[in-house]
Each structure stands twice: as structure tokens, then as C-alpha cells.
């Protein structure tokens, strides 16, 4: 079977977790290739409802091998807690079905603290960080100061690297943020408390994936957040600090020579944007209230951003989620272009231009009925089909999956 990446098309929170959970049965290996515990994938299955932050969504299938790849950043304490919570619900998690690349980076207590101090320093110009330490740890990685997970098996290397990190951080935080210095011994003890129990999960990801490929196993790559949060091509600087693009999957998984054959891009039937930054077409007033009541979030139908994200991801197919949320609408406005300085444009503009953009809408008739029990394309009302086909045409990519509910089976496959 072809290797496949499941990725977000917009700002994140598109419903990737439910798609990975659904499609994981077709793949022997599921890999998270970037990010940390700064975003969540919601999965509803026979075990219950779960919000996964670090763990790959394939952990609910005992026969699936799950890998936290070299491009991920691991909060040791958080990962232990996440594993414990799932085990309490009867989910089997152990070194036999969960592996961690020895090249992934550790998130230490200093990283969330530094994240918070920087957001406070920025004041009203803050980036809307999740305060999970993601920006500081990726910064440390590229400053060659971070500590790799594999150092847990090399105590002398770990202590040397930690000493270097602590000395550098203290020079930064004491003078820069006016904070108390980090204690080396306390930090080392924290690492051993939460890190030593993860040693059995460590692996050489390249070797593991090479063996899997040679054995004929198929690989699913799982991204966090969406294309518009990409550090290079997203709405910079209101982005994440890693790349959630499918093109990053081979590098972030731990085996750069591995090929991505298919890309399933996940997008909601309407878009939402969590965090700071421009969001053209955001609803307000009664419209926002009604959508929030229906879907428990604010949003807008933003076709231009979706087309841009689809191109960035190189999607070969799309999954359209939360179609059922729009069932209350008699008419659905879709942003098909932007008006910028008197000119109508159909491209997604450079970030500063977004502040001056106004949405150009095309109104589509709603279906105004419950579609949550539909399981086939033919069962959908005509207006719902027309909406899917309209989005498909505007975005320029086939919509293969239509989600009409949170449950695993509430999915229409075209």
C-alpha cells in the first residue's frame, strides 16, 4: 500500500485526529513527524473520547506501530501523563507499539517558562502562544543547544549538554527577563524522574522505518496544526515553529529517503483560526454566536485559504469535516476571493496584506436539515452535495471523504 500523509489544510483543528483514527487500520505504521504537545487531536472511538497532544492517533489500534519522529519535541512529563491517561481507559501502550526517535528533542520546564515570559514581554503584540515551550525548544534546536532524547541512554553526554544549556539559559533569562536562574541539579533530577521511564521506547527511527519498508509495511504520516501555521509559508509570525507540510514528513519522521505517495488534506466545511493573526472573513455578532452554538467554535467559510493550503500540502485528496455543523443554515456564504486596495484577487496574499483584505462572498443554499445519520453520498440532500462539489471545484482537489459527525463511522466515502 502507498505511504500517506494526513495533514491540515488551514490553521489547524480541522479534524485530523478522527481521520487518522479512521484510516489507521489501513497502515501498519503511524508517525508523528513534527510539533509537540501544543495542539490536540480529538478522537472518539470505542474507548471513549480523547484529546491527544503528543501520541500518534494510531495508538488505539494495538496492531499498529506508532512513532514519534525525529522532528518532534517531547515534553517528558506530559508524555508520561498522556500515556497513563490512555492506559487507565484500557488502551494498550508499551514499547512494542510506541517508539520515540532518539533524535527527537526534549522539552524541559525552562521552555514553557521562557515561552510565557516572552509573551508577557511582547504585551499586546504577543503571538498567542500555547505556552507549551514549542518556540523556545525549536529555537534551542537550531542554536544547537537542545538535548536529544537519545541522551537519556548516555548519562555523561546528557550532563554535559544540560550544563551547557543551563549556563546559556541563565545568561539569557536573568538579564533578559529578570527571572531567577535555573537550578542544574533540579533540572537533571526532573529529566531522570520523567525521562528514564521512557528509555525502553527509544529507537533509531531510520532503522525502524527502513525495516518496516523492507517488510512491505505501509506508513501513515500524521501532522499537527495546518498549512497556514507553517513556519515558512504560513501567516508568519503567527505560526508554529515547525513545518506541518507533507513535504516535511520524510525529514521529520527520521528517514529522509522515505517517499510520501498520497496526501489526504483535512479541512472543515467552515474554517476556524485559534490564536493570533489575521483571519479574513471571521464572523461576528449573531452569525458568530449561531455558529459557535452549532459547532462550539467561531469560524467562516474561507475558500481562498483552503485552496492555498491545498496547494502547499500537495493534497491528492481532501477530507471535508464537520459538514453537519452547517445544517442549521438556510444560506452559506463562501469566501471565493479577496478585495485588496480596490482590486479583487483570488490568491492567498502575503501576511501583512491580509489585514487590508475584505472577503468576497458567494452565497450557496443550505440544506437546513440533519445529515448526521447519512452514510452514503446518495443519502445527502442535493444542497449538501452541491456545497461539496462547489468547494471541490474552487479548491481544485477531489473531496474523497465527507464527515457528518464526530464518531468514527460518521463518514461518507465518495
N, C-alpha and C positions, 0 to 999 in steps of 0.2 A: 504494500500500500504506500502511496505517496506521503512524504512528510508534509505537515500542515501547520501553519501559524494561525492562531486565533488572536486577533488584535482589535484594538479600539479605533474607531474612525473619528471620533470627536474629542471631547475634553476628558474622557473617562466616564466611569459609571454608566456604561452602555448596556451592561448585562452580559459581560464576557464570561463571568463565572458560570452562569446557567448553561451557556453554550459549550464551554469546556466540559462541564459535568455531563452534558448530554452526549457530546461527541467522543468523550474519553474512552468509551467502550470499544471504539474502533482502533485504538492505538495502544501499543504496549508500553510506551514511554511518554511521560508528560514533563516538560521542562519549563520552569520559570527562568527567564534569561536576563531580567533587569529589574531594578527597583528594590524596595524593601517593604516595611510594614506601614507605608504611608498611604495606602489605598486598600479598599476591601472588595472582594468578590463575594457576592451573596449567592449562596447555593441552597436550594430547597430540594430535599430528596427523602428517601425512606428513613434516614437517620434523624431528620428534623431540618431546622433552618440554621444556616451557619454563615458567618461573615469571616472569610479567610483573608488574612493580610499577607502572610508570607508563604504559607503552604500552597503548593500547586493544587489545582482543583481536581486532579486525578486521584487524590488520596482516599476518596470514598469508594474506590474500586480496588479491592485487595490484590487483584492480579496485576495492577498497573504499577510500573516503576516510576517514581516521582523524583525529580532532580531540581535542586536549587543551584542554578548555574553560576559560572564564574563572574558574570556581570551583575549578580545580585549583591545586596548589602544586608547583613544578618544582625539584627538585634538579638543577642544571645538569650536574654531573659524573656523577651517577647515570644521568641520561637518556642522555648520550653513551655511557656504558658499556653500557647496555641495548641501544641501537641497534647498537653494534659487535658485541655477542654474537650478536644475531639475524642480522646480515649475514654473520657467519662461518659460520652454518648455512644460508646460501643464501636467507634471507628478504629480499625486496626492500623497502627502506625509504628513502625520499627525500622531498623537498618536494612531489613530485607525489602522494604518498599519505599523508603525515603533515603535519598542520598544528598549530600551537600558538597559542592565543589571545594577542594582545598584552596582554590584561588579566589573564592568569594571573600568579601571584606567584612570585618566585624564592626558593628555599630556599638560604641561604648557610651556610658552615661554622659560623657562630656559632649557628645554630638547633639542630642536633643536640647541640652542646656545651652549650647552655643547657638543653636537654631532659634531658641526663644530670645536670647539676648540680642541677636541681630534683628529680629522682627521688632523688638522693643526700641532698638536704636533707630530703626527706619521710621517708626511712628506711623503717621497717616500714609506714608509711601511704602508700607510693608507689602510683601509679596503674597500674603495669605498662606504661608507655610503650614503644613500639618503638624509642625513642631516634633517630628519624629527623627530629626537629625540627618535627613537624607542629603541635603545640600552640603553640610559640613563633611560628611563621610566621603562623598564623591569628590569634594574639593581636596580632602586629605589624600585620596587615592591618586589623583593626578599631580599632587605635590610630592608624591612618593613618601608619605608619612603614615599611611594606614597600615593596619595589621590584618594579614590574611588568616582565614580560618585554619589553614594547614599549620600555622604556627602553634596551634594547641598541642600538636604532637612533637614540637621541638621547643622545650621549655627555655633553653638558653637563648634561642633566636627570639622567642616571644618576649622575654625580659629585656633583651637589648632593644628591640623595636618599640616596646612600650616606654622604656626610659627616654628614647629619642622623641617619641610623640609627646610625652608628658612635659618634658623640658620646653619643647616648641610651643605647646598649647599654653603653658603658664606664662611665657613671654607675651603671648597674644592676649589672653583673657584678663590678666592682671592689669596690664597697661591700657589695653584697648577697651575692655568692658568694665573695668573696675571691680572685678569679681575675685573671690578667694581662689588661691591656686589649687590645682588638682593634687590629690594625695596619691603618690605612686603605689604604695602598699595597698591602699583601699581599692584602687582600680584593678591591681593584679589579683587581689582576692575575689573581686566581683567576676573577673574573667574566669577564674578557676571554678567558682561556685556555679556559674551558668554555662560555661563553655565545656568543661571536662565531660559532662554527661552527653555532649553532642559528638565527642570524638568517634564513637562507633559509626556515626553516619557519614563521616568524611570519606571522600574518594577523589581519584583522578578522573575528572569529568570527561576528558578527551578519551581516556582508555575505556571508560564505561560506555560512552556513546559509540566508540569505534567497535567494541564488542557487540553492542546491540545491533548496529547496522550490518555487521558481518553475519549475525544470526538471522537476518531478514526481518528485524523488528521495525515497526513504523514509529515515528516520533511526532508528537504534537508540541509546538512551542506556544507558551502562554505568556501574553504581555500584560503589563499593568498600565493603567491610565490609557490615554488615547493619543492619536497622532498630533493633535493640536497642543499637547503638552510636551512634545518632543523638544529636547534642548537645542537642537539645530534649526528645525523647521516649524516649530510651534509658535505660540504668541509670546515670544521672548520679551521680557524676562519672567513672565508669569507661567513658567514651565516647570517640569520636573528637572532633575539633574542627570537623567539618563535618557536613553533613546528607546521608546516603546515601538519603534518601527519594525516591521517584519524583516527588513534588511539587516537589522542588528541581531536577529535571532542566532545565526551561526556563530557570531563572535561571542555573544553573551552566554550562550549555552555551555561553552567550553571546548567546542570543536569547530573552528572556523571553516573547515573544509566541508562541513555538512550542508546539504542543499535543502532549501525550502521550495517545495514543489507547488503547493497550493496555499493561498492566503484567504481565510474567511474573515472579512471585516464585520465588526458588530457595531450597529448604530441603532439608537432608539427611533421610534416613529416620530418623536419630537426630541429636541436636543436640550440638555441641561449643562450648566457650567458651574462647578464647585470651585471656589477660590477666587482670587483677584484677577483682574484683566478685562479687556473689552469683550462684550457679548452682544453683538448686533442682533436686534430683533427680540431682546428679552421682554417678556410680558410683564405688565404691572397692573395695579388696580384689581378690578373684579375678574378680569381674564386670568391674571396670575393666581388669584385666590381659587378660582374654579379648577384650574389645572393642578394646583397643589392639593386640593381636596381629592381629586381623581387619582393622581399619581404620587402623592406625597413629596412633590418637588416642584420647583419653578422651572420654566423652560420656554422653548419656542421651536417652531418648525423651521430649521435653517438648512435649506438645501445646498447653498453655496459652500458652507463649511464642510458639509458631508461630501460633496464632490472633491474638494481639496484633500480631505483626509483619505478618501478612497484612492486617489492618485498617489499620495505619499506612501500608503501602505502597499500599493501594487495589488490590491484585492482582486482575486479571481471570482469571488462570490461574496454576497452580503447576507447577514442575518439582521432582520428588522425586528426589534424587540418592543415590548410594551404597546403593541397596537391596541390592546383592549382599553388602555387608559384614555384613548381619544374617542371612545364610543359615545360619550355624552354630548359631543359637539355636533351641531347642525351644519356648521361650515368650518373648514380647516384652512387657515392662512399658511401658505408655504412661502418662505423667502427664496425667490428664484434669482435675485440679483441684488446689487447694492447701488445706491446713488452716492457718488463721491464728488464733491465740488461741482455739482451740476451735471456730471457725466454718469450714465448708467453703465456699470461694469458687471461682468459675470465671473470674474476671477476672485479668489480669496486674496485680499490685499496684504501688504506689509503691515506689521502690527500697529505702528502709530497712525496709519490711515484709518484703521478700524474705528477710532474714536470719532471720526468725522463722517462715517458711513451711516446711511439710512437704509432700512430694508425695503426692497421692492417685493410686494406680495402678489401671489396668485391664489385666489380662493377656490378651494375644492369642496364639493358637497360631502358632508359627513354621512355616516351610516346610521347613527343615532339609535343603536340597539346593541344588546350584549352579544359579543362574539367569543367570549371566553371558553365556550364549550365546542367551538369549531375545531375540527382536527384535519380537515382536508380543504384544499383550495376551493373546491366547488361549493363547500358549505358557507364560505364567506359571502356576505351581501355584495352586490355589484359595486357599490360606492367604496367599500373597503378594498376590493380588488383593484378598482381604478386608482385608488390612492397609492397602492403598492406599485402599480405599473407606471404611474406618473413619477414617483421617486426613482424608480429603476431607470427610466429614460433620462431624467435630469442628471442623475449621478453617473450614468454610463457604465453600470456594472449590474449583472444579474442578481436579483434577490432570491436566494435559494431557500431561506428559512424565514418564517414569519411567526413570531412568538405572540401568543394571545393570553398569557398568564405566567405566573412565577413557577408553577410546578414543572417538573421535568418533562411530562407528557404533553403540556400545553403548547405544542409546537406544530406548525404546519410546514411540511416539506414539499416544495414545488418540484 
